[in-house]
Amino acid sequence: MLFARVVGNVVCTRKDDKLVGTKLLMVQPVGLDDKPRGNTLVGIDAVGAGTGELVLLVQGSSARQTSKTENTPVDCTVFAIVDTVEKDGKIIFKKSAGKLQE
């Protein structure tokens, strides 16, 4: 599982039949400092996430384990929208604030 920021949407008018009706998101993995880590990815949105939100994503065969992605040709799935992150007894992220803080 990785933290990521939703940075955009990807629209494909033609795609595999198993992906019809799915929403594709462009996501940037981030660290707890909210700085980008690695390459931007495209993932299936399994939870209705929007641009700017902090999300959790999963890659590989685990990406096909959600109810929306089962038996589909995906390698990256956004499966949760983060509300709060607590580290060492301190809250370092609240969705209402929108930014990771250390």
Secondary structure, DSSP 8 states (H G I E B T S, - for coil): -EEEEEEEEE--SS--GGGTT--EEEEEEB-TTS-B-S--EEEEESS---TT-EEEEEEGGGGG-STTTTTSS-SEEEEEE--EEEETTEEEEETTT-S---
